[in-house]
Amino acid sequence: DVLRAALGERKLTFMGSSYGTYFGALYATLFPSHVRRMVFDSAVNPDPVQVWYRNNLAQSAAFEGRWSDLKEWIAEHHDVYGLGATAGEVQRSYDRARARLAAEPAGGEVGPGQLQNLFLQAGYYDDYWPARAQALSAYLKGDQQPLADLAAPQRETAAEAENASAVYTAVECNDAPWPTDWAVWDRDNTRLARVAPFETWANVWMNLPCAYWPAPRQRPLDVRTGPGELPPTLILAAERDAAAPYEGALELQRRLSGAVLVTERDAGAHGLVGGPNACVNGYVDAYLLEGRLPGRRAACAPHPEPKPVVAP
């Protein structure tokens, strides 16, 4: 709000994506009369009970669904990649690669952790799917280079990545209370990993510093506006978004009076504005440029799935 005032703007127009939707929701709760228009792209769940430990459990569960989507897509293109004609067969190909990489990292730098991270990134954006499937296929056929090129640590960006990780940790840990007993983490995630093994433990290791964070934690604000307090806002969500599960968008709409939700059906990209779905972009343009909104809920058909990459 200090930035808004410094710019001499009476009201704020805001667009936030992912964590930025939480930031915007807090602003809307604290300064509803200062809002002109707001777009919440790939909304996270702002319920104080969910922030952030339970949201991470929900995220791990959702990534299992997105991993299944990717395996099914690879299986549909078995003629291109040769990784299996069913999702189960693709999983076995992936497991075979993990075991081989554990014994001998590709290029001396790519082990099972790098492989998992590579395919975790594909859970965010389906345009990553073809290159990753091709790299896995090539590796299992004896060519390590495509996998090494995609998954090996990049020394030139290591400092930037380390800084981003540090900022992420500080923000997540300070935003809200986290369980401080490892037994709670172990119990909840052991149970979850039985049905969602793909991301669960990687998510734990990413966020576990918050169990031991020494600084006092904030208490999450109860995001909420009453009728007439806030101008109509626009929420965007993909139905199968793994990083920000769809329930978060529904919860945000329940909490912000007058909010409108646009859903991209049967799709899972994280971050929709400016993406390949013309229907979604049309709603955003109409709202930001003209203030026009659909009814309380609207839907767009999914953007086209990526086409497989054929190795040269």
N, C-alpha and C positions, 0 to 999 in steps of 0.2 A: 504494500500500500504506500510505502514511502516512495518507491519508484513511480507509482502512478501520480502521486502528488508532485514529485519533482519534475515530471514531464508536463505538468499543468493540465492533466486530463481529469475531467470530472468523474468519468466512469471508465472502467477497465474492460478491454476485450482480450480474452485469454484463450490460448489453446495449450493443453497439456496432454502428454501421452504417457501411459504406463504409470510410473510413480508420480509423474506430473499431474495425473488426474487427482491423486490424493492431495497434493499441494493446492490444486485449484479448488477442491472440495472444502479444504480448510478455509481458504480465502472467502469462498461463497458463504460459509457459515459465519465467519467473523465480520465480513463487510458486505452483506447482500445488497445494500443500497448503492454500493460503489461498482456494481457489475453492470456492464452493458450487454455483452454476449460472452458465452463460454462454451468451448468444445472440449469434451472429455473423450480422448481417443484411447481405446483399449483400457477401460477403467478397471482399477484395482478395487477390492472390497474395502470400504472405509469403516466398517463396523469396528468399534474399539476392541471388541473381544477377538477379532481376527488379526489385528495389527500387532506384530507381523508374524508371530510364531505359527498361528493357525493358518494364516494365508500361505505360508510356505508348505505346510502339509497339503493344503488344497492344490497348490501348484505342482507338487510332486505327483499327486494322483492324476492331475490333468495331463502332465507330460507323458504318462503311460498311454493315454488315449491318443495323443499326437504321434508317439512313436509307433503305435499300431497303424495309424493312417499312413505313415511313411512306409512301413513294411508292406502294407497292402498295395501301395503304389508301385514299389519295387517289384512285387510279385506280378503285378499286371504287365510289367515290362521285362519278364523273365527272358524273352527272346533277345533283348538288348544286353542285359546285365548278367544273366546266368546265375543269379543268386538264389533262385528258388521260385517255384510257381505258386506258393502259398506263403502267408505271413509266417507260419511256423518254420518253413524251410528257410526263409530269409533270416529269421532269428538264429537258426542253427549256423548259417553262413557267418553271421556277425559273431557268434560265440566262438566259432573256429578261428576267426581272425584275432579275437581277443586273446585266446590261448596262445596263438603263435607269436603275437606281439609281446606277451608276457615273457616268453622264452627268449625272444630276440627282437628288440625294438627296431622298427623300420627306420633306416637312415641313422641309427644310433640314438634317435631322439623321440620317436613316436611309439609309446607303449599303450596299454589298455586305457589309461586315463585320458590320453590325448585323443584316442579313438572315440571314447564316450563323449568328450567335449565337442568333438567335431559333429557328431550326430545330435547332440543336444542343441547346438546352434540351428540345426535343420528343423527343430521343433518350433522355432520362432518364425521362419520364413520358408515357404515351400519352394521358392526359386533356388534354394540351396540344394534341393533334393537330387537333381541330375548329376552334378559334379561329385557329390559325396557317394552316391551309388556307383558311379563310374570308378572312383578311387578304390572303393572296397572291392569291386569286381576285379580290377587290375591287380590289386594286392594278392588276392586269393589265386590269381592266375600266374603269379610270380614276378609281377612288376611293382616294386615298392615305391617308385618315384611319385606317382600322382598322390598317394596317401601322405608321403613325406612332405610334399609341396604344400598340401592343404593343412596338415595337422601339426607340423613341427613348430616349436616356439620361435617367435620372430624377435631376434635380439634388438632390432632397430625400434621396435615398439614396446619393449619390455618395461621401460620406465613409465610410459603412459598407462600401460595395463596395470602396473603395480599401484600407481596413483589412483586409478579408477577403483580398484579393489579396496584400497584404504578408505576412500570417500564413501563407497557403498557400505562398508562395514560400520563406519562411524555413524552414518545416518540411520541405518537399520537398527543398530544397537541403542542409539539414543532416543529414537522415536517412541519407544514403548517398553514396558516390562517384558522380559523373557524368562522362561524357566531357568533357574540357576542350579538345578539338580540334574546331573547327567542321566540319572535313572529315568527321569521323565522323557528326555529326548530318546533314550535307548528304547524304552517301552513303546512310545508312540510310533517311532520310525521302524522298529522291528516289525510291528504289526502292519504298518503301511507297506513295507517292502515286500511282504508276502504277495501282495496283489499289484504293486507298482514298483518293481525293482529298478526300472531304468534310471530314474533320476534321484530317488529318495536319499541314498547315502551321500551322493555328491552335493545335494542341497544341504544336508546336515553339516558336512565339513565346511561348506561355504559360510554358514551362519553360526557355527558353534562358538566363535569368539563372543557372541552376544550373551552366552551363558555366564561368562566370566568378566564381562565389561565392568570396569571399576567405577565409572561415573554414574551419578544419579540419573534415573530414567525419567523421561517425560510420561505423563498420562495422556493417552490419545484423546483428542477432542471429540465430542459426540457430534459428528457431522449431521446437520439437520437444519432445514429451513421450513417455515410455515407458509401457508397459502398467502400469496401476494408479496412476500418478503423479497423474493428473488425473481428477476426476469426469466423467461423460459430459456433453458439451456439444452444443449445437444450432447447426447452420449452415443458413442460408437462402440460396437463390440462384435468380434467374430465369435460365432457359436462354439468353435473348438479351439479357441485361443488357450494355449497351455500356460503361458507366462502370467496371464491375467484371466483366470477362469471366468466363464460367462456369468456365474452367480454374482460376481462383484459388480457387474454393470446393472443387474437387476436390483441389487441392494442400494447402489448409489441412486438409482431412479426413485426408489422408495423413500429415500432420505431428502432428496432435493425436490421440493414442491414445484410442479409444472415442468419438470424435466421430460424430454422426449428421447426415446431410445431407438436407434437405427441398428438393426442386426444384419450382419452378413451371414447368411445361412450356410451350414455345412462347409465352413472354411475356418482356418486356424491361424492366419497371419497375425502377428503382434505389431500393431501400428497400421492403421488403415488409411489415414489421410494422405493423399497424393499417391496412393498405390494403384494397382491395376483395375480396381472396381469402379467403373464410371458412375454406377448408381450411387455408391457411397459418396464419391467426390461431388456429385451433383447436389446431394443433400447438404454437404458442408458449404459449398459455394452459395447456395440459395440462402442459407442461414447467415453466414458471415457478411455477404454482400448486400442482401436484401431483407434479412430478418425473417425470412419465410421458413416455417417448420411444417412437417407432416403431422398426422395425428399422434397420439401419445406413444404409439409403437408403430414402427415401419420396418420393412425387411427388404433386403436385396439378395438376388441370386448370387451364388459364389462366383468368384473370379475363376477363369479357366485353370485347370491343373497344369503344372509344367510339362513340357515335352521331354522325353528322354534324350540324353546325349549319347550319340553313337561314337565309339572310340574310332580314331582315324586308323 
